[in-house]
Amino acid sequence: MENTTNKINLGEGNVGKLIFKLAIPTVASQIVNMLYNIVDRMYIGNMEGDGVLALTGLGLCFPIIMIVSAFAALFGMGGAPKAAIEMGKGDNNKAELILGNCLISLLIFGIGLMIILLLFGERLLYMFGASDNTIVFAMDYLRIYTIGTLFVQIALGLNLFITTQGFTKYSMLTVVIGATLNIILDPIFIFGFDMGVKGAALATIISQAVSATWVLCFLVGKKSKLKIRVKNFKIKSSIILPVMALGISPFIMQSTESILNISFNVSLSKYGGDLAVGAMTIISSIMSLTLMPLQGITQGAQPVISFNFGAQNFDRVKQAIRIQILVCVTFSIVCWLLLEIFSTLFISIFNDEAELLEITTWCMRVYMFGICSLGLQIACQYSFIALGYAKISLLLACLRKIILLIPLIFILPNFFENKVFAVFVAEPIADITASIITAITFFTVFWNRPEFKKIKEK
Protein backbone atom coordinates (compact mmCIF):
# COMPACT_ATOMS: atom_id res chain seq x y z
CA MET A 1 0.00 0.00 0.00
CA GLU A 2 1.77 3.09 -1.18
CA ASN A 3 0.68 6.55 -0.24
CA THR A 4 1.87 8.65 -3.16
CA THR A 5 1.39 11.90 -1.27
CA ASN A 6 3.56 11.01 1.71
CA LYS A 7 5.80 8.49 -0.11
CA ILE A 8 5.04 5.75 2.42
CA ASN A 9 5.11 2.10 1.42
CA LEU A 10 4.22 -0.13 4.35
CA GLY A 11 5.65 -3.24 2.72
CA GLU A 12 9.14 -1.94 1.94
CA GLY A 13 12.00 -0.01 3.48
CA ASN A 14 13.51 0.14 6.96
CA VAL A 15 10.88 -0.92 9.49
CA GLY A 16 12.22 1.29 12.31
CA LYS A 17 12.25 4.43 10.19
CA LEU A 18 8.81 3.62 8.84
CA ILE A 19 7.33 3.20 12.32
CA PHE A 20 8.83 6.48 13.52
CA LYS A 21 7.61 8.26 10.41
CA LEU A 22 4.11 7.02 11.15
CA ALA A 23 4.29 7.26 14.93
CA ILE A 24 5.66 10.79 15.41
CA PRO A 25 2.63 12.54 13.87
CA THR A 26 0.33 10.05 15.62
CA VAL A 27 1.97 10.66 18.99
CA ALA A 28 1.73 14.39 18.41
CA SER A 29 -1.95 14.08 17.53
CA GLN A 30 -2.62 11.95 20.62
CA ILE A 31 -0.98 14.52 22.88
CA VAL A 32 -2.80 17.37 21.21
CA ASN A 33 -6.05 15.40 21.47
CA MET A 34 -5.70 15.28 25.23
CA LEU A 35 -5.48 19.05 25.25
CA TYR A 36 -9.24 19.12 24.65
CA ASN A 37 -9.71 18.04 28.26
CA ILE A 38 -6.40 19.10 29.79
CA VAL A 39 -6.63 22.73 28.67
CA ASP A 40 -10.21 22.90 29.93
CA ARG A 41 -9.03 21.71 33.35
CA MET A 42 -6.09 24.10 33.41
CA TYR A 43 -8.30 27.12 32.73
CA ILE A 44 -11.13 25.99 35.00
CA GLY A 45 -8.78 25.07 37.84
CA ASN A 46 -7.32 28.57 37.80
CA MET A 47 -10.67 30.37 37.93
CA GLU A 48 -10.97 32.76 40.84
CA GLY A 49 -13.22 31.72 43.70
CA ASP A 50 -14.72 28.35 42.72
CA GLY A 51 -11.72 27.00 40.78
CA VAL A 52 -11.22 23.86 42.90
CA LEU A 53 -14.93 22.92 42.94
CA ALA A 54 -15.28 23.64 39.21
CA LEU A 55 -12.19 21.50 38.50
CA THR A 56 -13.66 18.67 40.56
CA GLY A 57 -16.99 18.98 38.72
CA LEU A 58 -15.21 18.81 35.40
CA GLY A 59 -13.33 15.73 36.59
CA LEU A 60 -16.62 14.03 37.40
CA CYS A 61 -17.59 14.34 33.72
CA PHE A 62 -14.41 12.56 32.62
CA PRO A 63 -15.86 9.00 32.95
CA ILE A 64 -18.69 9.97 30.61
CA ILE A 65 -16.26 11.53 28.14
CA MET A 66 -14.26 8.30 28.19
CA ILE A 67 -17.39 6.24 27.46
CA VAL A 68 -18.11 8.40 24.41
CA SER A 69 -14.50 7.97 23.25
CA ALA A 70 -14.71 4.22 23.90
CA PHE A 71 -17.51 3.79 21.36
CA ALA A 72 -15.41 5.70 18.83
CA ALA A 73 -12.56 3.24 19.56
CA LEU A 74 -14.91 0.26 19.19
CA PHE A 75 -15.43 0.96 15.50
CA GLY A 76 -12.30 3.02 14.78
CA MET A 77 -9.69 0.75 16.34
CA GLY A 78 -11.69 -2.31 15.38
CA GLY A 79 -12.24 -1.23 11.78
CA ALA A 80 -8.93 0.41 10.88
CA PRO A 81 -6.73 -2.69 11.44
CA LYS A 82 -9.27 -4.83 9.56
CA ALA A 83 -9.21 -2.35 6.67
CA ALA A 84 -5.39 -2.34 6.66
CA ILE A 85 -5.27 -6.14 6.56
CA GLU A 86 -7.65 -6.16 3.56
CA MET A 87 -5.57 -3.50 1.83
CA GLY A 88 -2.51 -5.67 2.43
CA LYS A 89 -4.34 -8.47 0.63
CA GLY A 90 -5.16 -6.08 -2.22
CA ASP A 91 -8.91 -5.96 -1.53
CA ASN A 92 -9.65 -2.22 -1.32
CA ASN A 93 -13.36 -2.75 -2.00
CA LYS A 94 -13.79 -4.74 1.19
CA ALA A 95 -11.70 -2.17 3.07
CA GLU A 96 -14.10 0.56 1.90
CA LEU A 97 -17.07 -1.60 2.94
CA ILE A 98 -15.56 -1.77 6.43
CA LEU A 99 -15.19 2.04 6.44
CA GLY A 100 -18.81 2.60 5.40
CA ASN A 101 -20.20 0.18 7.98
CA CYS A 102 -18.10 1.78 10.71
CA LEU A 103 -19.32 5.28 9.84
CA ILE A 104 -22.99 4.31 10.10
CA SER A 105 -22.37 2.41 13.33
CA LEU A 106 -20.62 5.44 14.84
CA LEU A 107 -23.61 7.63 13.97
CA ILE A 108 -26.15 5.18 15.42
CA PHE A 109 -24.29 4.74 18.69
CA GLY A 110 -23.56 8.46 18.89
CA ILE A 111 -27.26 9.34 18.71
CA GLY A 112 -28.06 6.71 21.32
CA LEU A 113 -25.43 8.06 23.70
CA MET A 114 -26.69 11.61 23.23
CA ILE A 115 -30.25 10.66 24.17
CA ILE A 116 -29.15 8.68 27.24
CA LEU A 117 -26.90 11.45 28.55
CA LEU A 118 -29.52 14.16 28.07
CA LEU A 119 -32.08 12.11 29.99
CA PHE A 120 -29.97 10.58 32.76
CA GLY A 121 -26.83 12.74 32.98
CA GLU A 122 -27.51 14.21 36.43
CA ARG A 123 -28.31 10.82 37.98
CA LEU A 124 -25.12 9.37 36.53
CA LEU A 125 -23.00 12.19 37.96
CA TYR A 126 -24.38 11.67 41.46
CA MET A 127 -23.64 7.96 41.10
CA PHE A 128 -20.10 8.83 40.02
CA GLY A 129 -19.33 10.73 43.22
CA ALA A 130 -20.75 14.23 42.66
CA SER A 131 -21.73 16.24 45.72
CA ASP A 132 -24.22 19.09 46.03
CA ASN A 133 -21.24 21.46 45.82
CA THR A 134 -19.93 20.07 42.50
CA ILE A 135 -23.05 18.91 40.63
CA VAL A 136 -23.84 22.38 39.27
CA PHE A 137 -20.43 22.68 37.60
CA ALA A 138 -20.55 19.10 36.31
CA MET A 139 -24.00 19.53 34.74
CA ASP A 140 -23.09 22.88 33.17
CA TYR A 141 -20.32 21.10 31.28
CA LEU A 142 -22.14 17.84 30.49
CA ARG A 143 -25.31 19.37 28.99
CA ILE A 144 -23.36 21.24 26.33
CA TYR A 145 -20.76 18.51 25.72
CA THR A 146 -23.52 15.96 25.07
CA ILE A 147 -24.80 17.98 22.09
CA GLY A 148 -21.45 17.40 20.36
CA THR A 149 -21.41 13.60 20.80
CA LEU A 150 -21.72 12.89 17.06
CA PHE A 151 -18.79 15.17 16.29
CA VAL A 152 -16.62 13.27 18.80
CA GLN A 153 -17.60 9.91 17.29
CA ILE A 154 -16.68 10.96 13.76
CA ALA A 155 -13.50 12.86 14.63
CA LEU A 156 -12.02 10.11 16.83
CA GLY A 157 -13.42 7.02 15.12
CA LEU A 158 -12.87 7.82 11.45
CA ASN A 159 -9.53 9.57 11.89
CA LEU A 160 -7.96 6.14 12.43
CA PHE A 161 -8.93 5.22 8.86
CA ILE A 162 -6.74 8.09 7.68
CA THR A 163 -3.83 6.93 9.85
CA THR A 164 -4.07 3.32 8.71
CA GLN A 165 -3.59 4.39 5.09
CA GLY A 166 -0.29 6.04 5.98
CA PHE A 167 -1.59 9.62 5.84
CA THR A 168 -0.32 10.43 9.32
CA LYS A 169 0.17 14.13 8.58
CA TYR A 170 -3.49 14.50 7.70
CA SER A 171 -4.64 12.48 10.70
CA MET A 172 -2.43 14.65 12.89
CA LEU A 173 -3.97 17.79 11.40
CA THR A 174 -7.42 16.47 12.34
CA VAL A 175 -6.46 16.77 15.98
CA VAL A 176 -4.15 19.78 15.74
CA ILE A 177 -6.80 21.93 14.04
CA GLY A 178 -9.43 21.05 16.63
CA ALA A 179 -7.16 21.37 19.64
CA THR A 180 -5.68 24.68 18.48
CA LEU A 181 -9.17 26.07 18.02
CA ASN A 182 -10.11 24.77 21.47
CA ILE A 183 -7.11 26.47 23.08
CA ILE A 184 -8.04 29.75 21.40
CA LEU A 185 -11.75 29.58 22.24
CA ASP A 186 -11.38 28.42 25.86
CA PRO A 187 -10.19 31.72 27.38
CA ILE A 188 -12.56 33.69 25.15
CA PHE A 189 -15.65 31.79 26.35
CA ILE A 190 -14.52 31.04 29.93
CA PHE A 191 -13.15 34.47 30.85
CA GLY A 192 -14.04 36.87 28.01
CA PHE A 193 -17.75 35.98 27.94
CA ASP A 194 -17.71 34.95 31.61
CA MET A 195 -19.29 31.57 30.77
CA GLY A 196 -17.09 29.52 33.11
CA VAL A 197 -17.54 25.75 32.75
CA LYS A 198 -20.20 26.22 30.05
CA GLY A 199 -17.65 28.11 27.96
CA ALA A 200 -15.17 25.24 28.22
CA ALA A 201 -17.79 22.76 26.96
CA LEU A 202 -18.86 25.04 24.11
CA ALA A 203 -15.25 25.52 22.99
CA THR A 204 -14.78 21.74 22.99
CA ILE A 205 -17.79 20.83 20.84
CA ILE A 206 -17.09 23.60 18.31
CA SER A 207 -13.53 22.28 17.98
CA GLN A 208 -14.70 18.69 17.61
CA ALA A 209 -17.18 19.77 14.93
CA VAL A 210 -14.38 21.33 12.90
CA SER A 211 -12.23 18.17 13.30
CA ALA A 212 -15.13 15.95 12.22
CA THR A 213 -15.68 18.08 9.12
CA TRP A 214 -11.98 17.80 8.23
CA VAL A 215 -12.08 13.98 8.52
CA LEU A 216 -15.19 13.62 6.37
CA CYS A 217 -13.83 15.94 3.70
CA PHE A 218 -10.61 13.94 3.49
CA LEU A 219 -12.34 10.55 3.27
CA VAL A 220 -14.52 11.67 0.38
CA GLY A 221 -11.66 13.51 -1.35
CA LYS A 222 -9.20 12.49 -4.05
CA LYS A 223 -6.18 11.83 -1.84
CA SER A 224 -7.73 9.10 0.28
CA LYS A 225 -7.18 5.51 -0.90
CA LEU A 226 -10.32 4.51 1.02
CA LYS A 227 -13.42 6.56 0.29
CA ILE A 228 -16.78 6.93 2.00
CA ARG A 229 -19.38 5.61 -0.45
CA VAL A 230 -23.15 5.54 0.07
CA LYS A 231 -23.38 1.97 -1.24
CA ASN A 232 -21.34 0.79 1.76
CA PHE A 233 -23.69 2.29 4.35
CA LYS A 234 -25.88 -0.81 4.64
CA ILE A 235 -24.66 -2.62 7.75
CA LYS A 236 -23.62 -6.23 7.12
CA SER A 237 -23.19 -8.57 10.06
CA SER A 238 -20.33 -10.36 8.28
CA ILE A 239 -18.43 -7.04 8.26
CA ILE A 240 -19.39 -5.22 11.44
CA LEU A 241 -19.33 -8.18 13.86
CA PRO A 242 -15.65 -9.03 13.21
CA VAL A 243 -14.88 -5.30 13.51
CA MET A 244 -16.62 -5.15 16.87
CA ALA A 245 -14.92 -8.39 17.98
CA LEU A 246 -11.54 -6.78 17.37
CA GLY A 247 -12.59 -3.34 18.61
CA ILE A 248 -14.04 -4.70 21.85
CA SER A 249 -10.57 -4.83 23.37
CA PRO A 250 -9.76 -1.10 22.99
CA PHE A 251 -13.41 -0.39 23.81
CA ILE A 252 -13.05 -2.20 27.11
CA MET A 253 -9.69 -0.55 27.75
CA GLN A 254 -11.28 2.88 27.42
CA SER A 255 -14.67 2.14 28.95
CA THR A 256 -13.06 0.45 31.92
CA GLU A 257 -10.98 3.60 32.26
CA SER A 258 -14.34 5.27 32.81
CA ILE A 259 -15.47 2.63 35.32
CA LEU A 260 -12.08 2.90 36.97
CA ASN A 261 -12.36 6.65 37.27
CA ILE A 262 -15.83 6.25 38.76
CA SER A 263 -14.49 3.72 41.28
CA PHE A 264 -11.72 6.11 42.30
CA ASN A 265 -14.11 9.05 42.61
CA VAL A 266 -16.69 7.13 44.66
CA SER A 267 -14.08 5.70 47.02
CA LEU A 268 -12.13 8.95 47.38
CA SER A 269 -15.32 10.93 47.93
CA LYS A 270 -16.11 8.58 50.81
CA TYR A 271 -12.68 8.73 52.46
CA GLY A 272 -11.29 12.13 51.43
CA GLY A 273 -14.18 14.32 50.22
CA ASP A 274 -14.14 16.83 47.35
CA LEU A 275 -10.46 17.61 47.90
CA ALA A 276 -9.39 14.01 47.26
CA VAL A 277 -11.62 13.86 44.16
CA GLY A 278 -10.00 17.10 42.96
CA ALA A 279 -6.57 15.52 43.45
CA MET A 280 -7.67 12.53 41.38
CA THR A 281 -8.86 14.87 38.62
CA ILE A 282 -5.39 16.36 38.33
CA ILE A 283 -3.62 13.00 38.59
CA SER A 284 -5.83 11.39 35.94
CA SER A 285 -5.09 14.32 33.61
CA ILE A 286 -1.35 13.82 34.03
CA MET A 287 -1.74 10.05 33.65
CA SER A 288 -3.60 10.60 30.38
CA LEU A 289 -0.75 12.73 29.07
CA THR A 290 1.55 9.80 29.84
CA LEU A 291 -0.59 7.08 28.28
CA MET A 292 -1.61 8.95 25.12
CA PRO A 293 1.90 8.99 23.58
CA LEU A 294 2.16 5.25 24.27
CA GLN A 295 -1.10 4.71 22.42
CA GLY A 296 0.17 6.99 19.67
CA ILE A 297 3.29 4.85 19.26
CA THR A 298 1.21 1.68 19.00
CA GLN A 299 -1.18 3.30 16.54
CA GLY A 300 1.80 4.38 14.46
CA ALA A 301 3.11 0.81 14.42
CA GLN A 302 -0.33 -0.72 13.82
CA PRO A 303 -0.52 -0.06 10.04
CA VAL A 304 2.95 -1.58 9.58
CA ILE A 305 2.11 -4.68 11.64
CA SER A 306 -1.39 -5.17 10.19
CA PHE A 307 -0.45 -4.55 6.55
CA ASN A 308 2.58 -6.85 6.60
CA PHE A 309 0.66 -9.49 8.51
CA GLY A 310 -2.02 -9.43 5.80
CA ALA A 311 0.70 -9.54 3.11
CA GLN A 312 2.45 -12.40 5.01
CA ASN A 313 5.69 -10.43 5.36
CA PHE A 314 6.31 -12.08 8.72
CA ASP A 315 9.88 -10.90 9.19
CA ARG A 316 8.72 -7.27 9.00
CA VAL A 317 5.94 -8.06 11.48
CA LYS A 318 8.52 -9.34 13.97
CA GLN A 319 10.77 -6.30 13.49
CA ALA A 320 7.87 -3.88 13.97
CA ILE A 321 6.70 -5.55 17.18
CA ARG A 322 10.23 -5.61 18.61
CA ILE A 323 10.73 -1.88 17.92
CA GLN A 324 7.31 -1.03 19.33
CA ILE A 325 8.06 -2.80 22.61
CA LEU A 326 11.51 -1.19 22.96
CA VAL A 327 10.18 2.35 22.38
CA CYS A 328 7.16 1.93 24.67
CA VAL A 329 9.22 0.49 27.54
CA THR A 330 11.83 3.25 27.28
CA PHE A 331 9.20 5.98 27.17
CA SER A 332 7.31 4.69 30.21
CA ILE A 333 10.48 4.51 32.30
CA VAL A 334 11.47 8.07 31.40
CA CYS A 335 7.96 9.34 32.24
CA TRP A 336 8.04 7.56 35.59
CA LEU A 337 11.32 9.25 36.54
CA LEU A 338 10.11 12.72 35.50
CA LEU A 339 6.79 12.43 37.35
CA GLU A 340 8.38 11.15 40.54
CA ILE A 341 11.02 13.91 40.58
CA PHE A 342 8.97 16.88 39.32
CA SER A 343 5.50 15.96 40.58
CA THR A 344 4.82 19.34 42.24
CA LEU A 345 5.69 21.22 39.05
CA PHE A 346 3.21 19.22 36.94
CA ILE A 347 0.44 19.56 39.54
CA SER A 348 0.81 23.33 39.92
CA ILE A 349 -0.12 23.79 36.25
CA PHE A 350 -3.72 22.87 37.15
CA ASN A 351 -4.03 24.53 40.56
CA ASP A 352 -1.54 25.87 43.09
CA GLU A 353 -3.80 26.11 46.13
CA ALA A 354 -1.66 24.92 49.05
CA GLU A 355 -4.01 22.29 50.49
CA LEU A 356 -4.82 20.72 47.12
CA LEU A 357 -1.16 20.85 46.06
CA GLU A 358 -0.04 19.05 49.21
CA ILE A 359 -2.45 16.12 49.00
CA THR A 360 -2.06 15.73 45.23
CA THR A 361 1.75 15.61 45.40
CA TRP A 362 2.07 12.61 47.68
CA CYS A 363 -0.95 10.87 46.11
CA MET A 364 0.57 11.15 42.64
CA ARG A 365 3.92 9.72 43.72
CA VAL A 366 2.11 6.67 45.05
CA TYR A 367 -0.25 6.37 42.08
CA MET A 368 2.46 6.74 39.41
CA PHE A 369 4.93 4.28 40.93
CA GLY A 370 3.97 1.44 38.57
CA ILE A 371 3.80 3.29 35.25
CA CYS A 372 7.37 2.25 34.45
CA SER A 373 5.91 -1.17 33.61
CA LEU A 374 2.96 0.03 31.51
CA GLY A 375 5.00 0.46 28.31
CA LEU A 376 5.50 -3.30 28.09
CA GLN A 377 1.86 -4.05 28.88
CA ILE A 378 0.46 -1.61 26.30
CA ALA A 379 2.93 -2.65 23.56
CA CYS A 380 2.04 -6.33 23.93
CA GLN A 381 -1.68 -5.61 24.25
CA TYR A 382 -1.85 -3.52 21.08
CA SER A 383 0.30 -6.00 19.16
CA PHE A 384 -2.48 -8.54 19.59
CA ILE A 385 -4.98 -5.98 18.28
CA ALA A 386 -2.85 -5.17 15.23
CA LEU A 387 -2.58 -8.89 14.43
CA GLY A 388 -6.33 -9.41 14.72
CA TYR A 389 -6.31 -11.63 17.82
CA ALA A 390 -9.52 -10.33 19.36
CA LYS A 391 -10.08 -12.91 22.11
CA ILE A 392 -6.61 -12.65 23.62
CA SER A 393 -6.55 -8.86 23.48
CA LEU A 394 -9.99 -8.77 25.12
CA LEU A 395 -8.86 -10.96 28.01
CA LEU A 396 -5.74 -8.85 28.58
CA ALA A 397 -7.79 -5.64 28.36
CA CYS A 398 -9.92 -6.89 31.25
CA LEU A 399 -6.97 -8.01 33.35
CA ARG A 400 -5.43 -4.78 34.63
CA LYS A 401 -8.56 -2.76 35.34
CA ILE A 402 -11.52 -5.10 35.84
CA ILE A 403 -9.85 -8.14 37.40
CA LEU A 404 -7.13 -6.37 39.39
CA LEU A 405 -7.48 -2.63 39.90
CA ILE A 406 -11.20 -2.03 40.52
CA PRO A 407 -11.48 -4.73 43.21
CA LEU A 408 -8.28 -3.48 44.86
CA ILE A 409 -9.68 0.06 45.12
CA PHE A 410 -12.44 -1.21 47.40
CA ILE A 411 -10.53 -4.02 49.15
CA LEU A 412 -7.30 -2.30 50.20
CA PRO A 413 -8.89 0.43 52.41
CA ASN A 414 -9.92 -2.38 54.75
CA PHE A 415 -6.24 -3.10 55.47
CA PHE A 416 -4.74 0.40 55.79
CA GLU A 417 -5.27 3.10 58.37
CA ASN A 418 -4.77 5.81 55.74
CA LYS A 419 -7.74 5.04 53.48
CA VAL A 420 -6.82 7.57 50.78
CA PHE A 421 -3.33 6.04 50.50
CA ALA A 422 -4.91 2.59 50.22
CA VAL A 423 -7.04 3.71 47.28
CA PHE A 424 -4.10 5.20 45.39
CA VAL A 425 -1.66 2.32 46.05
CA ALA A 426 -4.06 -0.03 44.22
CA GLU A 427 -2.85 1.47 40.92
CA PRO A 428 0.86 0.47 41.03
CA ILE A 429 0.03 -3.01 42.35
CA ALA A 430 -2.33 -3.62 39.43
CA ASP A 431 0.02 -2.03 36.86
CA ILE A 432 3.02 -4.18 37.70
CA THR A 433 1.04 -7.41 38.05
CA ALA A 434 -0.82 -6.92 34.74
CA SER A 435 2.37 -6.04 32.87
CA ILE A 436 4.10 -9.23 33.98
CA ILE A 437 1.13 -11.45 33.04
CA THR A 438 0.58 -9.70 29.69
CA ALA A 439 4.24 -10.00 28.71
CA ILE A 440 4.38 -13.70 29.58
CA THR A 441 1.18 -14.32 27.59
CA PHE A 442 2.41 -12.38 24.57
CA PHE A 443 5.79 -14.01 24.27
CA THR A 444 4.30 -17.46 24.81
CA VAL A 445 1.79 -16.91 22.01
CA PHE A 446 4.39 -15.13 19.85
CA TRP A 447 6.55 -18.23 19.57
CA ASN A 448 3.78 -20.84 19.41
CA ARG A 449 1.10 -19.56 17.04
CA PRO A 450 1.49 -20.96 13.49
CA GLU A 451 1.93 -17.50 11.94
CA PHE A 452 4.69 -16.60 14.36
CA LYS A 453 6.50 -19.90 13.88
CA LYS A 454 7.02 -18.78 10.30
CA ILE A 455 8.67 -15.65 11.66
CA LYS A 456 10.91 -17.70 13.89
CA GLU A 457 12.00 -19.94 11.02
CA LYS A 458 13.13 -16.84 9.11
Disulfide bonds with the S-S distance in Angstrom:
none
